[in-house]
Amino acid sequence: MSFGISTLPYGVFSTAPDGRDRRVGVAYGDAVLDLAAAAEQLRLPAAGAFAEESLNRFLAHGPAVWREVRDRITDALTSHQPRLPLLPRDRVRLHLPFTVADYVDFYSSLHHAENAGRIFRPDEPPLTPNWKHMPIGYHGRSGTVVVSGTPIVRPAGQRRSRSGSPAFGPTRRLDIEAELGFVVGVPSTLGQPVPLASFGEHVFGAVLVNDWSARDIQAWEARPLGPFLAKSFATSISPWVVPLDALQHARIAPPAREPAPLPYLDDAGAEPWGLDITMEIRLNGHVVSRPPFATMYWTPAQQLAHLTVNGAALRTGDLYASGTVSGPERDQVGSLLELTWGGREPIVLPDGAERTFLEDGDEVAITASAPGPGGERIDFGEVRGRVIPCPSPAPP
């Protein structure tokens, strides 16, 4: 993965073996531009923010500073300024790029929602009555958001046994959810909703998300209050945050909505925030699906408007994810739940191995790219995680 001049994603890296020298950098080509070291040379505004161990201080400065910094970095790299502190990307260690304040996960793919509904509730309509009227979501745990490469411990919990009584043990249906996450920079005021048109004033950029899910635990616990332990054990994100300014050429009209949403969600006359992003899921190195983000029913601007319509305040470092990205075809879905139709139709990998859900030792990598100017591709890097065994098969 080589990041072009039109991408310039931000992350946090270190070079010392103990990782204590963390600071902010921008990826370019196969290198990282050390912004803490370059701040004075490039006359960057908010210069002190780049010596921090997270992006949060920089994110809080808002769009004017974000754009000025991006412009100055672009000018320096394209004019080949001498002695820029560029470090080989394979020589640095990447860390969680920002301190996560709150985490919300949405459920905004029509195809995923219909597939999951048919699998989990075969005798009921696939969509709940409210699904086409608002972006459905739930609050997750910010403390278990981890950077790409962090091992994923197979979670244990309650699941329903064949007799119908509860049993406890490691999940037997560990799954993935390929998603896109959006990172809030500028906070909002408690009691003041954020309208659709203000999306770009608050959201800095996007990351790849794998919202690991224990489907057997989820099926037992989800009613009546929705996901809880089945999803709170780990959520992986990519180490590079792609600025919204890098995605301008990827913006497209979202799918038609029927019925029309309520006025605070109605984007018919607004600038479009559908995104033409193609994702790719690899299981143990083999491509198993290519979900298209362009099919998402609800946009990130609508998700933010709904998240705050009750007056809930945003904080710097808030992360909200799109929900599983799935297209209309079986090879475009964003979860093993759909790919194997609830575990009833195993997939066969090129090496002959069969999978319904993840086994210990399996590694999942999700990548994505979007169109940029002049035919360039905007690369999101990857989010990767390997499953390791549950250390505690019995309840403590």
FENVENDA-V508915 format. One record per pair of residues at least 12 apart in sequence whose ideal C-beta (glycine too) atoms are under 10 Angstrom apart, sorted by the first residue. I is the first residue (numbers start at 1). J is the second residue. Records with the same first field share a line. If there is no record, write none. Layout:
I: J / J
//
This chain:
1: 27 / 30 / 89 / 240 / 367 / 369 / 379 / 380 / 381 / 382
2: 27 / 28 / 29 / 30 / 31 / 89 / 377 / 379
3: 26 / 27 / 28 / 29 / 30 / 31 / 32 / 89 / 240 / 242 / 246 / 377 / 378 / 379 / 380 / 381
4: 27 / 28 / 29 / 246 / 372 / 373 / 374 / 376 / 377 / 378 / 379
5: 28 / 29 / 73 / 74 / 77 / 78 / 246 / 372 / 373 / 376
6: 74 / 245 / 246 / 247 / 248 / 249 / 371 / 372 / 373 / 374 / 376 / 377 / 378 / 379
7: 26 / 27 / 28 / 240 / 242 / 243 / 246 / 247 / 369 / 370 / 372 / 376 / 377 / 378 / 379 / 380 / 381
8: 26 / 27 / 28 / 33 / 69 / 70 / 73 / 74 / 77 / 240 / 242 / 243 / 245 / 246 / 378
9: 25 / 26 / 27 / 28 / 97 / 205 / 206 / 207 / 238 / 239 / 240 / 241 / 242 / 243 / 246 / 378 / 379 / 380 / 381
10: 24 / 25 / 26 / 27 / 35 / 50 / 55 / 58 / 59 / 66 / 69 / 70 / 73 / 97 / 98 / 183 / 204 / 205 / 239 / 240 / 241 / 242 / 243
11: 24 / 25 / 26 / 27 / 32 / 55 / 89 / 92 / 94 / 95 / 96 / 97 / 98 / 147 / 207 / 238 / 239 / 240 / 241 / 381
12: 24 / 25 / 50 / 52 / 53 / 54 / 55 / 92 / 93 / 94 / 95 / 96 / 97 / 98 / 99 / 147 / 239 / 240 / 241
13: 25 / 27 / 32 / 34 / 87 / 89 / 91 / 92 / 93 / 94 / 95 / 97 / 239
14: 53 / 92 / 93 / 94 / 95
15: 32 / 34 / 87 / 91 / 92 / 93
16: 93
17: 93
18: 93
19: 53 / 93 / 95
20: 53
21: 36 / 51 / 53 / 93
22: 36 / 51 / 52 / 53 / 54 / 93 / 94 / 95 / 96
23: 35 / 36 / 37 / 39 / 49 / 50 / 51 / 52 / 53 / 54
24: 36 / 39 / 49 / 50 / 51 / 52 / 53 / 54 / 55 / 57 / 58 / 97 / 98
25: 37 / 38 / 50 / 85 / 86 / 87 / 89 / 92 / 94 / 97 / 240
26: 38 / 50 / 69 / 70 / 73 / 74 / 77 / 86 / 240 / 243
27: 89 / 92 / 94 / 239 / 240 / 242 / 379 / 381
28: 73 / 74 / 76 / 77 / 84 / 86 / 89
29: 77 / 86 / 88 / 89
30: 86 / 88 / 89 / 90
31: 77 / 84 / 85 / 86 / 87 / 88 / 89 / 90 / 91 / 92
32: 85 / 86 / 87 / 88 / 89 / 90 / 91 / 92 / 94 / 240
33: 73 / 76 / 77 / 84 / 85 / 86 / 87
34: 50 / 84 / 85 / 86 / 87 / 92
35: 47 / 49 / 50 / 51 / 58 / 69 / 73 / 85
36: 48 / 49 / 50 / 51 / 52 / 85
37: 50 / 51 / 84 / 85 / 86 / 87
38: 50 / 72 / 73 / 76 / 81 / 83 / 84 / 85 / 86
39: 51 / 69 / 72 / 85
41: 72 / 76 / 81 / 82 / 83 / 84 / 85
42: 69 / 72 / 73 / 75 / 76 / 77 / 81 / 84
43: 68 / 72 / 76
44: 58 / 65 / 68 / 69 / 72 / 73 / 76
45: 58 / 61 / 64 / 65 / 66 / 68 / 69 / 72
46: 58 / 60 / 61 / 62 / 65 / 66 / 68 / 69
47: 69
49: 61 / 65 / 69
50: 69
52: 98 / 99
53: 95 / 96 / 99
54: 95 / 96 / 97 / 98 / 99 / 100 / 316 / 317
55: 96 / 97 / 98 / 99 / 183 / 185 / 204 / 205 / 241 / 316 / 317
56: 97 / 98 / 99 / 100 / 101 / 183 / 185 / 315 / 316 / 317
57: 98 / 99 / 316
58: 98 / 185 / 204 / 316
59: 97 / 98 / 99 / 183 / 184 / 185 / 186 / 187 / 202 / 203 / 204 / 205 / 241 / 316 / 317 / 318
60: 184 / 185 / 186 / 187 / 204 / 315 / 316 / 317
61: 185 / 186 / 204 / 316
62: 185 / 186 / 201 / 202 / 204
63: 185 / 186 / 200 / 201 / 202 / 203 / 204 / 243 / 244 / 245
65: 185
66: 185 / 186 / 200 / 204 / 205 / 243 / 244 / 245
67: 243 / 245
69: 243
70: 243 / 245 / 246
71: 245
93: 149 / 239
94: 147 / 148 / 149 / 238 / 239 / 240 / 381
95: 147 / 239
96: 145 / 146 / 147 / 148 / 150 / 237 / 239
97: 147 / 183 / 205 / 207 / 237 / 238 / 239 / 240 / 241 / 317
98: 145 / 183 / 184 / 185 / 204 / 205 / 207 / 237 / 241 / 316 / 317 / 318 / 319
99: 142 / 145 / 316 / 317
100: 140 / 141 / 142 / 143 / 144 / 145 / 146 / 181 / 183 / 235 / 237 / 315 / 317 / 318 / 319
101: 142 / 184 / 187 / 314 / 315 / 316 / 317 / 318 / 319
102: 139 / 140 / 141 / 142 / 184 / 307 / 312 / 313 / 314 / 315 / 317 / 318 / 319 / 320
103: 138 / 139 / 140 / 141 / 142 / 143 / 144 / 145 / 181 / 209 / 211 / 232 / 235 / 237 / 317 / 318 / 319 / 320 / 321
104: 135 / 137 / 138 / 139 / 140 / 142 / 181 / 182 / 303 / 304 / 306 / 307 / 312 / 318 / 319 / 320 / 321
105: 136 / 137 / 138 / 139 / 140 / 177 / 179 / 181 / 209 / 211 / 213 / 226 / 227 / 231 / 235 / 319 / 320 / 321 / 322 / 323 / 324
106: 135 / 136 / 137 / 138 / 179 / 182 / 296 / 298 / 300 / 302 / 303 / 306 / 307 / 320 / 321 / 322 / 323 / 324
107: 128 / 131 / 135 / 136 / 137 / 138 / 177 / 226 / 227 / 297 / 298 / 321 / 322 / 323 / 324
108: 131 / 135 / 136 / 137 / 179 / 254 / 296 / 297 / 298 / 299 / 300 / 302 / 303 / 306 / 321 / 322 / 323 / 324 / 325
109: 177 / 179 / 291 / 292 / 293 / 295 / 296 / 297 / 298 / 322 / 323 / 324 / 325 / 326 / 327 / 333 / 334 / 338
110: 126 / 127 / 131 / 132 / 255 / 257 / 295 / 296 / 297 / 298 / 326 / 328
111: 291 / 292 / 295 / 296 / 297 / 324 / 325 / 326 / 327 / 328 / 329 / 332 / 333 / 334 / 338
112: 177 / 178 / 179 / 291 / 295 / 296 / 297 / 322 / 323 / 324 / 325 / 326 / 327 / 333 / 334 / 335 / 337 / 338
113: 126 / 127 / 128 / 131 / 132 / 136 / 297 / 323 / 324 / 326
114: 126 / 127 / 131 / 326 / 328 / 338
115: 324 / 326 / 328 / 330 / 333 / 334 / 335 / 337 / 338 / 339 / 341 / 342
116: 215 / 218 / 324 / 326 / 335 / 337 / 338 / 342
117: 131
118: 338 / 341 / 342
119: 215 / 219 / 335 / 337 / 338 / 340 / 341 / 342 / 343 / 344
120: 215 / 218 / 219 / 222 / 223 / 337 / 342
121: 223
122: 342
131: 297 / 298
132: 257 / 258 / 259 / 260 / 261 / 297 / 298
133: 257 / 259 / 260 / 261 / 262 / 265
134: 261 / 262 / 264 / 265 / 298 / 302 / 303 / 305 / 306 / 309
135: 261 / 265 / 296 / 297 / 298 / 299 / 300 / 302 / 303 / 304 / 305 / 306 / 307 / 320 / 322 / 323
136: 226 / 298 / 306 / 323
137: 226 / 298 / 303 / 306 / 307 / 320 / 321 / 322 / 323
138: 222 / 225 / 226 / 227 / 228 / 231 / 323
139: 226 / 227 / 232 / 307 / 320
140: 211 / 227 / 228 / 231 / 232 / 235 / 319 / 320 / 321
141: 228 / 229 / 231 / 232 / 233 / 234 / 235
142: 235 / 317 / 318 / 319
143: 232
144: 212 / 231 / 232 / 233 / 234 / 235 / 236
145: 181 / 207 / 209 / 211 / 234 / 235 / 236 / 237 / 319 / 321
146: 210 / 212 / 234 / 235 / 236 / 237 / 383 / 385
147: 207 / 236 / 237 / 238 / 239 / 383 / 384 / 385
148: 207 / 208 / 210 / 236 / 237 / 238 / 239 / 240 / 365 / 366 / 381 / 382 / 383 / 384 / 385
149: 236 / 238 / 239 / 382 / 383 / 384 / 385 / 386
150: 234 / 236 / 237 / 383 / 384 / 385 / 386
151: 234 / 363 / 385 / 386 / 387 / 388
152: 174 / 176 / 210 / 212 / 233 / 234 / 235 / 236 / 358 / 362 / 363 / 364 / 385 / 386 / 387 / 388
153: 170 / 212 / 233 / 234 / 360 / 387 / 388 / 389 / 390 / 391 / 392
154: 170 / 171 / 172 / 174 / 212 / 214 / 233 / 234 / 358 / 359 / 360 / 387 / 388 / 389 / 390 / 391 / 393
155: 170 / 171 / 174 / 212 / 213 / 214 / 217 / 229 / 230 / 231 / 232 / 233 / 234 / 390 / 392
156: 168 / 169 / 170 / 171 / 214 / 217 / 229 / 233 / 390 / 391 / 392 / 393 / 394 / 395 / 396
157: 169 / 170 / 171 / 214 / 216 / 217 / 218 / 220 / 221 / 228 / 229 / 230 / 232 / 233 / 390 / 395
158: 216 / 217 / 220 / 221 / 229 / 230 / 395
159: 171 / 172 / 173 / 214 / 215 / 216 / 217 / 218 / 219 / 220 / 221 / 230
160: 216 / 217 / 219 / 220 / 221
161: 216 / 220
166: 220 / 221
167: 216 / 220
168: 217 / 393 / 394 / 395
169: 216 / 390 / 392 / 393 / 394 / 395
170: 214 / 216 / 217 / 360 / 389 / 390 / 391 / 392 / 393 / 394
171: 212 / 213 / 214 / 215 / 216 / 217 / 218 / 229 / 230 / 233 / 357 / 358 / 390
172: 214 / 215 / 216 / 217 / 343 / 356 / 357
173: 213 / 214 / 215 / 216 / 217 / 218 / 219 / 230 / 336 / 337 / 340 / 342 / 343 / 356 / 357 / 358
174: 212 / 213 / 214 / 215 / 216 / 217 / 230 / 233 / 336 / 357 / 358 / 359 / 360 / 362 / 387 / 390
175: 211 / 212 / 213 / 214 / 215 / 216 / 218 / 230 / 231 / 324 / 335 / 336 / 337 / 338 / 339 / 340 / 343 / 356 / 357 / 358 / 364
176: 210 / 211 / 212 / 213 / 236 / 281 / 283 / 288 / 289 / 324 / 334 / 335 / 336 / 337 / 339 / 357 / 358 / 362 / 364 / 366 / 383 / 385 / 387
177: 209 / 210 / 211 / 212 / 213 / 231 / 235 / 321 / 322 / 323 / 324 / 325 / 326 / 334 / 335 / 336 / 337 / 366
178: 208 / 209 / 210 / 211 / 279 / 280 / 281 / 289 / 290 / 291 / 293 / 322 / 324 / 325 / 326 / 333 / 334 / 335 / 364 / 366 / 367 / 368 / 383
179: 207 / 208 / 209 / 210 / 211 / 235 / 237 / 279 / 291 / 293 / 296 / 320 / 321 / 322 / 323 / 324 / 325 / 334 / 335 / 366 / 383
180: 206 / 207 / 208 / 209 / 238 / 242 / 275 / 277 / 279 / 291 / 293 / 296 / 300 / 321 / 322 / 323 / 325 / 366 / 368 / 380
181: 205 / 206 / 207 / 208 / 209 / 210 / 211 / 235 / 237 / 238 / 241 / 300 / 319 / 320 / 321 / 322 / 383
182: 199 / 202 / 203 / 204 / 205 / 206 / 207 / 209 / 241 / 244 / 300 / 301 / 303 / 304 / 318 / 319 / 320 / 321 / 322
183: 202 / 203 / 204 / 205 / 206 / 207 / 237 / 241 / 242 / 243 / 244 / 316 / 317 / 318 / 319 / 320
184: 202 / 203 / 204 / 205 / 304 / 307 / 314 / 315 / 316 / 317 / 318 / 319 / 320
185: 201 / 202 / 203 / 204 / 205 / 241 / 243 / 244 / 314 / 316 / 317 / 318
186: 198 / 200 / 201 / 202 / 203 / 204 / 314 / 315 / 316
187: 202 / 313 / 314 / 315 / 316 / 317 / 318
188: 201 / 202 / 304 / 307 / 308 / 311 / 312 / 313 / 314 / 315 / 318
189: 308 / 311 / 313 / 314
190: 308 / 311 / 312 / 313 / 314
191: 308 / 310 / 311 / 312 / 313
192: 308 / 311 / 312 / 313 / 314
193: 264 / 304 / 305 / 306 / 307 / 308 / 309 / 310 / 311 / 312
194: 264 / 301 / 304 / 305 / 306 / 307 / 308 / 309 / 312 / 313 / 314
195: 264 / 270 / 301 / 304 / 305 / 308 / 309
196: 263 / 264 / 265 / 266 / 267 / 269 / 270 / 271 / 273 / 299 / 301 / 302 / 304 / 305 / 306
197: 267 / 270 / 271 / 301 / 305
198: 301 / 304 / 305 / 308
199: 244 / 267 / 270 / 271 / 273 / 299 / 300 / 301 / 302 / 303 / 304 / 305
200: 244 / 245 / 271 / 273 / 301
202: 304 / 308 / 314 / 316 / 318
203: 243 / 244 / 273 / 300 / 301 / 303 / 304 / 314 / 318 / 320
204: 241 / 242 / 243 / 244 / 245 / 316 / 317
205: 240 / 241 / 242 / 243 / 244 / 245 / 246 / 247
206: 238 / 240 / 241 / 242 / 243 / 244 / 246 / 247 / 275 / 277 / 293 / 300 / 321 / 322 / 368 / 370 / 378 / 380
207: 236 / 237 / 238 / 239 / 240 / 241 / 242 / 319 / 321 / 368 / 380 / 381 / 383
208: 236 / 237 / 238 / 239 / 240 / 242 / 277 / 279 / 321 / 365 / 366 / 367 / 368 / 380 / 381 / 382 / 383 / 384
209: 235 / 236 / 237 / 238 / 319 / 320 / 321 / 322 / 323 / 324 / 325 / 366 / 383
210: 234 / 235 / 236 / 237 / 238 / 281 / 321 / 334 / 364 / 365 / 366 / 382 / 383 / 384 / 385
211: 227 / 231 / 234 / 235 / 236 / 237 / 321 / 322 / 323 / 324 / 334 / 335
212: 230 / 231 / 232 / 233 / 234 / 235 / 236 / 358 / 364 / 385 / 387
213: 227 / 230 / 231 / 233 / 234 / 235 / 324 / 335 / 336 / 337 / 357
214: 227 / 229 / 230 / 231 / 232 / 233 / 357
215: 230 / 335 / 336 / 337 / 342 / 343 / 357
216: 230 / 343 / 357
217: 229 / 230 / 231 / 233
218: 230 / 231 / 337
219: 342
234: 385 / 387
235: 319 / 321 / 383 / 385
236: 364 / 366 / 383 / 384 / 385
237: 319 / 321 / 383
238: 366 / 367 / 368 / 380 / 381 / 382 / 383 / 384
239: 381 / 382 / 383 / 384
240: 379 / 380 / 381 / 382 / 383
241: 380 / 381
242: 277 / 368 / 370 / 378 / 379 / 380 / 381
243: 378
244: 273 / 275 / 300
246: 370 / 372 / 373 / 376 / 378 / 379 / 380
247: 273 / 275 / 276 / 277 / 370 / 371 / 372 / 378 / 380
248: 370 / 371 / 372 / 373 / 378
249: 276 / 370 / 371 / 372 / 373 / 374 / 375 / 376 / 378
250: 274 / 275 / 276 / 277 / 278 / 293 / 294 / 369 / 370 / 371 / 372 / 377 / 378
251: 271 / 272 / 273 / 274 / 275 / 276 / 299 / 370 / 371
252: 272 / 273 / 274 / 275 / 276 / 277 / 293 / 294 / 299 / 371
253: 267 / 268 / 272 / 273 / 274 / 294 / 299
254: 267 / 272 / 273 / 274 / 275 / 294 / 295 / 296 / 297 / 298 / 299 / 301 / 302
255: 274 / 294 / 295 / 296 / 297 / 298 / 299
256: 268 / 297
257: 297 / 298 / 302
261: 298 / 302 / 305 / 306
262: 306 / 309
264: 302 / 305 / 306 / 308 / 309
265: 298 / 299 / 301 / 302 / 303 / 305 / 306 / 309
266: 302 / 305
267: 298 / 299 / 301 / 302 / 305
270: 299 / 301 / 302
271: 301
272: 299 / 301
273: 296 / 298 / 299 / 300 / 301 / 302 / 303 / 304
274: 293 / 294 / 295 / 296 / 297 / 298 / 299 / 300 / 301
275: 292 / 293 / 294 / 296 / 299 / 300 / 322 / 368 / 370 / 371
276: 292 / 293 / 294 / 370 / 371
277: 291 / 292 / 293 / 294 / 296 / 322 / 325 / 368 / 369 / 370 / 371 / 378 / 380
278: 290 / 291 / 292 / 293 / 294 / 325 / 327 / 332 / 367 / 368 / 369 / 370 / 371 / 377
279: 291 / 292 / 293 / 325 / 327 / 332 / 334 / 366 / 367 / 368 / 369 / 370 / 380
280: 365 / 366 / 367 / 368 / 369 / 382
281: 325 / 331 / 333 / 334 / 335 / 336 / 339 / 364 / 365 / 366 / 367 / 368
282: 363 / 364 / 365 / 366 / 367 / 382 / 384
283: 336 / 339 / 347 / 349 / 353 / 355 / 358 / 362 / 363 / 364 / 365
284: 349 / 350 / 351 / 353 / 355 / 358 / 359 / 361 / 362 / 363 / 364 / 365 / 386
285: 349 / 350 / 351 / 363 / 365
286: 347 / 348 / 349 / 350 / 351 / 353 / 355
287: 331 / 349 / 350 / 365 / 367
288: 331 / 333 / 336 / 339 / 340 / 347 / 349 / 350 / 355 / 364
289: 325 / 326 / 327 / 329 / 330 / 331 / 332 / 333 / 334 / 335 / 336 / 338 / 339 / 347 / 366
290: 327 / 329 / 331 / 332 / 333 / 334 / 367 / 368
291: 324 / 325 / 326 / 327 / 329 / 331 / 332 / 333 / 334 / 335 / 338 / 366 / 368
292: 325 / 326 / 327 / 328 / 329 / 332 / 334
293: 322 / 325 / 327 / 334 / 368 / 370
294: 325 / 327 / 370
295: 325 / 326 / 327 / 328 / 332
296: 322 / 323 / 324 / 325 / 326 / 327
297: 323
298: 322 / 323
299: 322
300: 320 / 321 / 322
303: 320 / 321 / 322 / 323
304: 318 / 320
307: 320
322: 334
324: 337 / 338
325: 366 / 368
326: 338 / 339
330: 345 / 347
331: 347
334: 366
335: 357
336: 355 / 356 / 357 / 358 / 364
337: 356 / 357
339: 355 / 356 / 357
340: 354 / 355 / 356 / 357
341: 356
342: 356 / 357
343: 355 / 356 / 357
344: 356
357: 387
358: 385 / 386 / 387
359: 387 / 389
360: 386 / 387 / 388 / 389 / 390
361: 386 / 387 / 388 / 389
362: 385 / 386 / 387
363: 384 / 385 / 386 / 387
364: 383 / 384 / 385 / 386 / 387
365: 382 / 383 / 384 / 385 / 386
366: 380 / 381 / 382 / 383 / 384 / 385
367: 379 / 380 / 381 / 382 / 383 / 384
368: 380 / 381 / 382 / 383
369: 381
//
